[in-house]
Amino acid sequence: MPAQTRRVTPGAGVTYRGSVRFPALALLTVLPAALLVAPGPGAAAPAPAEQRQAARQIAYHQWDDGADWRRGTMAGVRVGKGRLMIKAPQGRRRYQGTTYDVAHWTSPWVRPGFDLTRLIASWSATTPRDSWIEIRVRGRAAGGATSSWDVLGRWAAGDRFVKRRTVSGQGDDLASVNVDTWQTAGLRGYQVRLTLLRRSGAAYTPSVDAVGAMTSRLPDAAGPTSKPGPAAGRTLDVPRFSQMVHRGHYPGWGGGGQAWCSPTSTSMVLAYYDALPRKKAYEWVPAGHTDPWVDLAARRTYDHDYDGAGNWPFNTAYAAPLAGKAFVTRLRSLREAERFIVAGIPVVASIAFGPGELSGAPISSTNGHLLVIVGFTKSGDPVVNDPAATTRSGVRRVYDRGQLERAWLEGSGGTTYVIHDRAHPLPAGSQRNW
C-alpha cells in the first residue's frame, strides 16, 4: 500500500468548523528516476538532498495568449486581446433555474513526462453580470483508455447569480475529485476543457486570460532538508494581517474569520503589490472591521460545496485580475521558494503539522493551514507571515527550515500560490513547475 500523508485542508486549525476535508490522502511513492532537468555544461553535480528533491515529479502547463488558445479546439469562442470569450454560442444549458448560452474551448492533450497522480487547475477570468465558467479535465492511461470529463470548478467572481463551487467525488472511472484536486492512480496525459456561460441572449461575455494545470507524482516523505540558497538574509516587506482579528465574522463562509488563513494570506500578497481591491468593493463590510478587504477575499473565494474559503485555485482566481497573474503549483523545496524571494515574489505555502512539529507556531497542530513565505534569515531559516497569530504584531515569525519544509512537502506536496505583477516576472529557468 502507498504511504499515507496528512491531507492539507485550507483552514487555520483542526478545531475550526470546515477545517477537515477528507481522510488522509495517499501519495504514491515515486520509483527511482533521473533528474527531470539535466544540469547544463559545467554545472556542479547536485548534492544528495537536491537529488532527493529532484525526484519530486512536478510539471505546470499554462495557456495564456492567442497562439495558445488557437492550438486548442474552439467551439463558439473567439480570441480578443489574448483573452478567450464567447463568439457564437453552441447551445444552451439550464443551471440553477437559469438558461445560459454555452461555448467551449478544449486544450490539446498534454503529457507531463510521467504518470501523473494529482492535477490542480487554476485560471484567471472575468465574469460580468450573470456569467461564469466551468473547468473540466479528463485523462488518458498508458494503454489508451480515456476517462470521463470531471468538473474541477464552477466559478464566478461574484456570488449574486451563481454560487461558485467544486464537485467532490465523480469517481466513476479512472479518476476522482477531492475538492480542488484531481486524483488518479497514474495517467499518462490530460486535457482541460473550459466552458463559458452567460445568461441566454445577453451581449456580455465571460473572458479567460489564462488557464493552467499543475500535475505531480510525489514521494511520501520530504527527504533531507534542502540547503540554504540565494535568498539567505533577504526579507520582503509584505504587510501583516491576522485572520484571528476576524474571529466570528461571517460564520456562513467556512466557519468565520478564524478559519480564513487562505484569503488572509492572499490579501497580504495583494497588499505587497499595492493591489488590494478598491474600497467600493467592500463597502458592505460593517464599520469597525479590521482589514475589511479580508472579509471580501473570504466571500470571493468561498466554495459553496466544500464550505470553506481555502479552495486553492479559487484564491488564485480571485487574486489574478488584481495583481496581474496568479496560479497554483507545487515547489520541490524551500530552495525553489528562495528563487521567488530573490525575484521579489512572496509565495503562499499550504502546510500541515502535528503537535511539536513546528516550533513557535501560533497554533499547536493543523490538518491544513496557509501562510506567506516572505524571506530567509542569513542561516537559511524561512521568515513567514503567519496569519494565525492573534494580532498583526505577532504575524512575522521565523521557523526552523527543516520543520517548515516537512510540514509543507509532506502536508500538501509543496502546494503554493504564486501571485505576481508585471514588475516582478517569474524566475527564469527550465524547472517546468512554473
N, C-alpha and C positions, 0 to 999 in steps of 0.2 A: 504493500500500500504506500502511496506517496506520503511524505511527511506533511504534518499539519502546521499551519501558522495562524496567528490571530487575524481575523478579518477586520480590517480597519473600517471604522464607522465614522462618518463625518459628524462629530458631536464632541462635546467637551469631556465628558467622563461617563463612567458606567452607571452612575446614579441618575442620570438625566433621562427623562422620557424620550423615547425615539432614538436613543443612542445605540441600540443594538440592531444591526441589520439582519444577520443570519449567523448560524453556527460557523465554526472555524472553516476557513476555505482551504482546500487542498491545492498546493502548488507542486507541480511535477518537478522532480529532480532532473536537472539537465545532464545529459550524457557528456562525457569528455568531448571538448570541441576546441578547435583552433581559435585564435583571436578573430573577432569579427572584422577588424580593420588591421591590415598588415602595417608594421612600422615602416616609415619612409627610409630611404637610403641614409645610412649613417646613424640612424636612431638607436638609442640605447635600449638594450633588452629590458622588458618590464620586470619589476620586482615581483616576487611570488604573490604578494597581496594584490597587485594590479592584475596579474594573470587570473586570479580568482574572480575579481570584479568583471573582467572581460568575458567570463563565462556566462554572465547575465545577458541573455539574448533579448535585445530590445530594438525595435525599429519604429520610426514615425514617418508617415507619408501624408502630405498635405496638397490639396488642390486650392489655388487661390488667385488665379488670373484667367484671362480669356483663353490662352492656349491650353491651360489645364482643363477648363470646362469643356472645350471642344474635343478633347481626347476621349471624353465620356460620351454616353448616349443621351441625347436631348429629346425630350418628348413634351412639346408645348412650352419650352423655356427659351430664353434668349440671354445673351451676354451684353451688358451695358456698363461701360467703365470698369470692366473687370469683375462685375458682380452678376450673379445668376438671378434671373427674375422671370415671372410668368409672361409669356407672349400670347399664346393661344391655348386656352385650357383644353385638356384631352378628355375631360369627363367631369362628373360631379360626384360628390361624396357627402353623405349625411352623417354629421357628428354632433353629439350633444344637442340635438334638436335644431341644428342649423345646416343648411345646404351650402357646400363650398365648391368653387371651381378648383380643379386639380391639374397640376403639371408635374413632370418628373425629370430628374437627372440621375443617371446611373454611371458610376465610375467604371473604368476598365478593371479587369482582375489584377490584383496586386499580390505578389509573392514576396514575403519579407526575407526569405532565405533560410527559414527554419520553420518547423511545425509549431504554429502559434497555439498557445493555450488560453491567452487572455487578449481582449481587444477593448479599448476605450476610445470612443469617438468624441471629437469636440468640434465646435463650429463658431462662426461669427456671422450674425444675421440681424436684420431689422424686420420687424413685423408690425407695420402700421395698422391701426384700427382693428377690424376683425379679420386678421390674417395670422398664419402660423406655419411652422414647418414640422415635418416628421422625418426622423433619421432611422434608416434600417440598414442591416448588414446581413450578408449570407456568406457561407464559406464553402470551400471545396477540399475534399480529402485527397490524399496522395493517389488513391485508386480511381479518382474521378467523381465520386459521389458528391452531390451538391445539397447543401442544407436548404431549409426554407428561409424566407426573409424574416428576420426577427426585429422587432421595434426596439430601438435604443432610447428614443425620446420623442415626445410630442411637446413642442416648445414654442412659447410666445414670450416676448419681452415683458408684456404686462399680464394682468390676470382678470381683466374686465370681461373678456369674451370667452377665452379658452384657459382652462386650468392646466398649466404645464405639468407633465408627469412622465414617469417611466413605467414600464410594464414588466415587472419581475416574473420569472417563470419561463414560459414559452419553450420548455424543454421537450419538444416533440420529436427531435431527430438527432442532429449532430452537435447541437449546442444549446445553451440556456442563458438566461439573462439574470444577473444579480444586481438589481438597481441600475447602475450605470456601466456595468462591466459584463461583456460577452464572454462566456466561459466555454471552452471546448476541451476535448481530450487530446487535441493535436490536429490542426488542419493546415494544409499546405498554402492556401491563399484565401482571399476575401474580396468582396465587392461592397461598396457603400452606395445606398440609394437615398437621394433627397426627394421628398415630396413637398411641393409648395402649394399652399391652400389659401384662398381668400373667399370672403362671402360671395356667393354666386351673383354675378352681374356687376360686381364692383370694378372700378377703374384702377384702384391702388393695387399694389402687389408686395408680398414679402420679397426681400432680396438677401442673397447669401454672399458674403465676402470671402469666406473660406470654410472648408471642412477638412478635417484630418482624422487619422486613426493611428493610435499607438498600439502596437502588437508586441507581445512578450512571451517568453518561455524562461522561467526563472528557477534557480536552485532554491532549496528550502531554507538555507542559512545565509547570513550576511558574509561569512568568511572573515578573514583578518581585517582589522581596521585599516582604512586607507591612510597613506602617509600625507602629511600636510603639504600643500602645494602653493600656487602663486598668489593666493588671496591672504596668506598669513599676514596679520597686522592690519587688514583693511576692514572697515565697517561702513556701511551705507547709512545715511541719515534718513531712516524710514520712520515716519510718525508712529506713535504708540497708542493703540486703542485697546481697551479691555472689554471683553464680552460680558464680564460679570457686572458691569455698571448697568447692563440691560436686563438684569435678573427680573423675571416677572413680566417683561414686555411681550405682548402679543403671544400668549401661550399656544394659540392656534397654529403658529408657524414653527412646528417642531419642538414644542415644549417650553418656549420662551427664550429670552436673551441669553440665559446661562448656557444654552446649547449652541450658540451661534459662533463657534470658533471659526468656521469656514468663511461666512460673509464678513466677519470682523477682520480676518487675515487678508481677504481680498480687498477690503476697504483700506487697510494700511498700505498695501502696494499701490492702489489707485491714488491715495493721498501723496505718496512719494513722487508720483509723476504729475502732481497737481491736476489730477483727472477725476476727482470726485464729481458726482452729478450736481447739477445746479440746484439751488435752494428750492426752486419751484417744484422739483420732483419729489421732495419730502416735506412739503408744507402740511401734509395731513398728519404728520407725527406731532403729538402734543407738545406744547411748550414745556421746557424743563427737562426733556430727554437729552441726556448727554450724547454727543455724536449721533444725531438723528439719521445721518446717511447710512449707519449700520442697520437701523430698522428698515430702511429702504432696501438695502442689499439683501437682508433676510427675506423680505417679501418677494424680491425679484429673482431669488434663487430657490425659493421653496418648491419642493417636489410634492405634489398633492397625492401621489401614490405611496412614495416612501415615507411621507410625513416628516420631512426634515429639510433644513436649509443647507445641507452638506453635500448635495449631489455635485460630484467633481466637475463634469462639463457644464452643468447649469451655472456654476460660479464663473468659469472662464467665458461662457457665452454672455454673461452679464458684464464682465469686465472688458471684453474685446472692443465694443464700439466706443467705450470711454477712453481707454488707453491707446488703442490702435490695433494691437494684436494680443491674442491670448489663446492658449491651448493646454491640454493635459498630456503629459508624457511621463516616462519613468527615467530616472537617472540611476547610474550604476554605483555611485559612491559620492561622498562629500567632496572628493577630489573633482568630480564633474560640477558639483554645485559651486565650487570655488571659481570655476571659469565664468560663471554668470556674475558672481560678485565683482570680478575683475572688469567685466563688461558694464558694470553699473546696474545690474538687474537683480533685485531681490527675488527669491523664489519661495513659494508656499509649499511646505512639505507635509505629507499626511503620515502620521505616526501612530503607534500603539505600544503600550508597555504595561508591565505588571508592577506590583509593589517592589520598591527598591531598585528598579531597573533604569530610572532616570533621576539621578541625584539633583536636588534643587528645583524640581518641577513644582508648580503651584498645585497640582493635583497628584494624588498618590498612585493612580493607575487609570487606564482608559482603554476601552475597546476601539477607540478612534478619536483622533484629535488633529487639528491643523494649526500650524504656526509658520512664521516667516523667518527664513534664514537670511540675516542681514549682513553677516560678516564673519570674520575669524580672528581669534587672538594671534599674537606672534607665535605662540606654541602650537597653533592649529586647531584649537577648540572652537566649535561654532558659536557665534553670537546670534541670538534669536530674539524676535519679538513674540512672546508667548501670550496670546490673548486671554488665557485662563487666569492670569493674575487678577487680583481683586480690584486693583486700581492701575491707572496709567503708569504711575511711578514704578510699579513692580513688573511691568511688561518686558523690559530689556533684561535678558539673562544670558549666562554663559553655561553651556552644557559640556559634559565630557564627550569628546569626539567619538569614541568607541560606543558609548551608551546611546547617543542620538543616532548614529549610523545604523546600529542594530534595530532600534525602535522604528526607524524609517524603512530600511530594506526588508526586514522580516515582518513588519506590521502591514505594509502596503505595497511591497515590491519596489519602493522608491518612488511612489506616485508623487507628482509635482505639478503645480500650476506655474506655467511660465507666462507672465504678463509683462509686456514691454511696449515702449513707444518708438517712434521713428528715430529719436535721438539716441536710442540705446539698441542697436542691432544685436542679433544673436551672436554668440561666439562662433567664429569660423572653425571649420574642420570637417572631417568625414566620419563623425561618430555615429551618424544615422538615427539617433534618437531625438534630434531636433533639427 
